[in-house]
Each structure stands twice: as C-alpha cells, then as structure tokens.
Amino acid sequence: MSTDPYEILGLSRSASQDDIRKAYRKLAKKFHPDLNPGDKVAEEKFKAIGSAHALLSDAEQRARFDRGEIDAAGQERGFAPGGGGYRDHAEGPQGFRYSAGGFSEDDLGDMFGSMFGQQRGFRRRPQGPARGDDRNFSLTVSFEDAVNGGTSRVTLPGGGTLDVKIPPGIEDGQVMRLRGKGGEGHQGGPAGDALITISIAPSALFTRDGDDLRMTLPVGLKTAVTGGPIKVPTPGGSVSMNVPARSDTGSVLRLRGKGVKAHGGREAGSLYVTLQVKIGPVDAALETFLKSWTPPGEASGGGAA
C-alpha cells in the first residue's frame, strides 16, 4: 500500500483543503472499523487514511511535505529534495562509484548518517533524538456532545485512558490531533501525536443541517387549533415554545440559538420544529360535533340539479 498521503486519499497535489476533507470523510466511512469488524486490511487502510488526512489538513505540515522536508510520517528527511539516497551520494562527480571496501552497510550508514543526517528508508541504527510515532484512535461521541461540546474518554491499547475535549460543532469523520499524546520519542525526542477520528452517534430526535437542527414534534388537536405553549426538547434541555392558533401538520417553527452551540466565531444555529398534529382520544361530544360540522371549502352536500 502506498505511503504517499495524496495517493492514499486519491488526490492530486493541487487538491484544496475542501477536497482533502471530502475525500477523507468518504474513505473513513468506507473503512471505519465499526463497519468492518475483524477486517485487518480495512483497519490498516483506516489508519493510513487518518494519518494522511492529519498531515495534509495541517497547512504547515503539508507545505513541509510538499517541499520534501518531512516524509509521510512527519519525520525529518536528511537529504535535500530530489536526492537519490545513499547510492547517488556515494558517487563522484563523474559517476564513479567509491568502493565500499571492507565496510559493512551499517558502518557506511553510520558514517554517512553523521555527515548528512537521517535518510528515510536507509537501513542503519537510529542516531540521536527522534520523534515518536503518531497513533490512530477512533472515538464515538453522542449527538449532544457533538452539538454542545463535552469530554469523552479514549481507551488506549495498553489499558490506559485519555480524556478528549470535544469542541462544539465537531463533524462526523473529523480528525482531532492531540499533540504529544502518541508514541514516546526516541533518545529524548518529542512524543508523537494522537490522531482521533470522530464518529457521531445518531439522535432519535434530531437531524443536523450545518449548524441548524431539525426535528418533528407531535402536538395535540386542541393545541393545534387554539394555540398555546408546549415543551420542546433541545440538546441543551427542554424549553417552552408557543404554537400559533390554527397550526397544521407540516407547520415549521424556529427556535433561535437552540441549534449547534456557537463555535469558531460563528453564532449558534437554530432548531427548526416541524409540527405533526395528533388527534388522540376522541370523546362523544367531539365526535357528535364533527358529524354535524362542514369544514370551510367543502361542498354542502346535495345532488346535482
């Protein structure tokens, strides 16, 4: 499997950030472990997709990768972009190859490593501090935490836990980077990052439309006809809303500020409530009235002249 982040996401190097985000979401959903239980190939692809997105979604890291300063894992490259590795650097100006003589490859690796630094893919013993590996995790959060923000806990492979602060407005498939929470560094190097892919559990009441929420709410016949206050559930708790008189099924009411919580400089979204009139139990008096009542606009009866 390719290690190039652009190839992993099926993108060209001119891809926009929006292209990167869309490609990631599509692939992350396809290979998500919850949808492919026990499939090790899908699991590896999911990890690779997460790492690729984490690198390319970071503008600074992406620019450094494009310039050849770091590799796909975020590690520093020892040679300048376009270098051909050990063989090219071991040749003279006329293409004459210096003889290795009695040196082993590890000896040469140490010698050239001290001259040029770490070269990706060059087999030699690690020299000096090195950054730890990034680690990929998946986390399912409640719909309410995705809307309001909150804290969720990730269980680490070794049995430890990591508390993750969920910002309001987070989206399904989004990757959170927790710097320094990945693998330990080598020889005093910095730790890698934890890359956490977010899955949002569906809600039985709400659907999300950007920063707005939508729901369908049943109301009784009397309230629909005469109007009056009703209780409306929201992700932040129940609130009171007034139903206008003579409302019908399909009427949409808006509760400002009761959608996705304000975040990233954006105002809070709205909650749009679609009414669904429920007749409920009918007593004898109502039934008698309806039998003698003719709704406006309907024919008054009688045959043709």
Secondary structure, DSSP 8 states (H G I E B T S, - for coil): ----HHHHTT--TT--HHHHHHHHHHHHHHH-TTTSTT-HHHHHHHHHHHHHHHHHTSHHHHHHHHTTSB-TTS-B-SS-TT---HHHHTB-TTS-B---TT--HHHHHHHHHHHH---TT--S---S-B----EEEEEEE-HHHHHH-EEEEEE-TTS-EEEEEE-TT--TT-EEEETT-SS--BTT-----EEEEEEE---SS-EEETTEEEEEEEEEHHHHHH-EEEEE--TT--EEEEE-TT--TT-EEEETT-SS--BTTB----EEEEEEEE-----HHHHHHHHH---TTS-------
